[in-house]
Amino acid sequence: MTGTPRNGVELPDLTLGTWDIRTPAQAETAVGAAWASGYRGIDSAACYENEDVIRRAIDSCGIPRDGLTVTSKVWNDAHDEAAARAAFDASERRLGRIDIYLIHWPGPVPRFLKVWRALEKLYEDGRAAGIGVSNFMVPQLEILLEHARIRPMLNQVECHLWFVDRPLLDFCRREGIAVQAFSPLGAGSGVLDDPVLREWADRLGVSPAQTALAYLRQLGIYPLPKSSNPDRIAENAGFRNVRIPDDGMAALAGRNRLVRTNKDPFGWFGQGYE
Ligand SMILES: NC(=O)c1ccc[n+]([C@@H]2O[C@H](COP(=O)([O-])OP(=O)(O)OC[C@H]3O[C@@H](n4cnc5c(N)ncnc54)[C@H](OP(=O)(O)O)[C@@H]3O)[C@@H](O)[C@H]2O)c1
């Protein structure tokens, strides 16, 4: 892979997650609040069925499109080269412009290599400024890197206080692949009630959500919190002002249980998965 070109755009330090944001009113409230709080990334996907409402929200909030990095993802029903290109065309029609395009889930090996070829072409044609993957584990990344002409700029994976895959983070760091954390607040699984997280939030005088996001940032990960509530959207952006000391980072690292809230990408590795 030495000499294989890197691709991509500068990742915003804070991107709004939008899974479950469906209605125009929800999208306008969330996107407007995120922009006002300094989020410069919006994460969507074909399977969220909200690309059109996200685009309308960006337009109706008067957000300068060049100031925003919008991500979308190719879903599992489009896992060959032609289908992935058609999926991009459809998502681009709904979103107007896609800055970063990801393979949402790897699925079986030969198929993700075909999808990656489609993404490489989209990048070379200037249709997406950045291409990358999501839910890829180390063995899947190794196979991808062995065959890719263009390296993925990022891997979007589940990552929060209770699930930090250190070997994956180390691998991505070595390979120059940015890691973006989905479900960084634990997706309602109870992470924000963790007693050690709460203890450190109290000590620092900030909220558990801000502490959870600051923890990820200090691990070198880009967090992707979702909220449709303007107060929580603003609260979450406040993580930028939080600095966790070394003993706090060590205490929080001790909470890693390696328990996912989402699917295990290995569960779909080499199997039927639609
Ligand atoms: N690539 C993938 O396969 C994948 C998978 C899952 C998610 N994602 C992306 O990652 C984004 C984030 O992940 P996620 O939505 O699973 O989980 P998350 O961001 O960890 O958690 C979202 C939940 O936390 C609540 N919340 C937000 N801020 C809060 C705060 N300050 N205090 C208390 N509760 C708070 C939200 O409720 P309210 O909305 O009511 O505030 C929502 O129920 C998604 O929206 C999506 O864009 C990608």
PDBQT file of the ligand as one rigid body, heavy atoms in Angstrom, charges set to zero:
ROOT
HETATM    1  N1  LIG A 301     -22.349   3.946  10.704  1.00  0.00    +0.000 N 
HETATM    2  C1  LIG A 301     -23.228   3.304  11.433  1.00  0.00    +0.000 C 
HETATM    3  O1  LIG A 301     -23.460   2.094  11.279  1.00  0.00    +0.000 OA
HETATM    4  C2  LIG A 301     -23.968   4.062  12.502  1.00  0.00    +0.000 A 
HETATM    5  C3  LIG A 301     -24.683   3.352  13.474  1.00  0.00    +0.000 A 
HETATM    6  C4  LIG A 301     -25.348   4.086  14.455  1.00  0.00    +0.000 A 
HETATM    7  C5  LIG A 301     -25.292   5.473  14.441  1.00  0.00    +0.000 A 
HETATM    8  N2  LIG A 301     -24.606   6.153  13.453  1.00  0.00    +0.000 N 
HETATM    9  C6  LIG A 301     -24.535   7.636  13.418  1.00  0.00    +0.000 C 
HETATM   10  O2  LIG A 301     -24.055   8.105  14.652  1.00  0.00    +0.000 OA
HETATM   11  C7  LIG A 301     -24.983   9.002  15.226  1.00  0.00    +0.000 C 
HETATM   12  C8  LIG A 301     -24.935   8.972  16.730  1.00  0.00    +0.000 C 
HETATM   13  O3  LIG A 301     -25.178   7.680  17.245  1.00  0.00    +0.000 OA
HETATM   14  P1  LIG A 301     -26.546   7.265  17.965  1.00  0.00    +0.000 P 
HETATM   15  O4  LIG A 301     -27.658   8.112  17.477  1.00  0.00    +0.000 OA
HETATM   16  O5  LIG A 301     -26.648   5.793  17.792  1.00  0.00    +0.000 OA
HETATM   17  O6  LIG A 301     -26.282   7.488  19.507  1.00  0.00    +0.000 OA
HETATM   18  P2  LIG A 301     -25.733   8.655  20.483  1.00  0.00    +0.000 P 
HETATM   19  O7  LIG A 301     -25.391   9.876  19.733  1.00  0.00    +0.000 OA
HETATM   20  O8  LIG A 301     -24.710   8.011  21.330  1.00  0.00    +0.000 OA
HETATM   21  O9  LIG A 301     -26.997   8.893  21.414  1.00  0.00    +0.000 OA
HETATM   22  C9  LIG A 301     -28.166   9.499  20.949  1.00  0.00    +0.000 C 
HETATM   23  C10 LIG A 301     -29.176   9.459  22.096  1.00  0.00    +0.000 C 
HETATM   24  O10 LIG A 301     -28.675  10.224  23.199  1.00  0.00    +0.000 OA
HETATM   25  C11 LIG A 301     -29.606  11.259  23.537  1.00  0.00    +0.000 C 
HETATM   26  N3  LIG A 301     -28.807  12.449  23.908  1.00  0.00    +0.000 N 
HETATM   27  C12 LIG A 301     -28.125  13.282  23.086  1.00  0.00    +0.000 A 
HETATM   28  N4  LIG A 301     -27.467  14.216  23.783  1.00  0.00    +0.000 NA
HETATM   29  C13 LIG A 301     -27.742  13.974  25.091  1.00  0.00    +0.000 A 
HETATM   30  C14 LIG A 301     -27.352  14.606  26.294  1.00  0.00    +0.000 A 
HETATM   31  N5  LIG A 301     -26.555  15.680  26.300  1.00  0.00    +0.000 N 
HETATM   32  N6  LIG A 301     -27.822  14.093  27.469  1.00  0.00    +0.000 NA
HETATM   33  C15 LIG A 301     -28.627  13.009  27.473  1.00  0.00    +0.000 A 
HETATM   34  N7  LIG A 301     -29.041  12.361  26.356  1.00  0.00    +0.000 NA
HETATM   35  C16 LIG A 301     -28.587  12.842  25.171  1.00  0.00    +0.000 A 
HETATM   36  C17 LIG A 301     -30.444  11.482  22.288  1.00  0.00    +0.000 C 
HETATM   37  O11 LIG A 301     -31.742  11.902  22.613  1.00  0.00    +0.000 OA
HETATM   38  P3  LIG A 301     -32.348  13.297  22.071  1.00  0.00    +0.000 P 
HETATM   39  O12 LIG A 301     -32.297  13.266  20.583  1.00  0.00    +0.000 OA
HETATM   40  O13 LIG A 301     -33.741  13.307  22.626  1.00  0.00    +0.000 OA
HETATM   41  O14 LIG A 301     -31.486  14.382  22.656  1.00  0.00    +0.000 OA
HETATM   42  C18 LIG A 301     -30.492  10.071  21.702  1.00  0.00    +0.000 C 
HETATM   43  O15 LIG A 301     -31.501   9.293  22.321  1.00  0.00    +0.000 OA
HETATM   44  C19 LIG A 301     -26.335   8.536  14.614  1.00  0.00    +0.000 C 
HETATM   45  O16 LIG A 301     -27.338   9.481  14.761  1.00  0.00    +0.000 OA
HETATM   46  C20 LIG A 301     -25.897   8.282  13.195  1.00  0.00    +0.000 C 
HETATM   47  O17 LIG A 301     -25.754   9.513  12.480  1.00  0.00    +0.000 OA
HETATM   48  C21 LIG A 301     -23.932   5.450  12.495  1.00  0.00    +0.000 A 
ENDROOT
TORSDOF 0
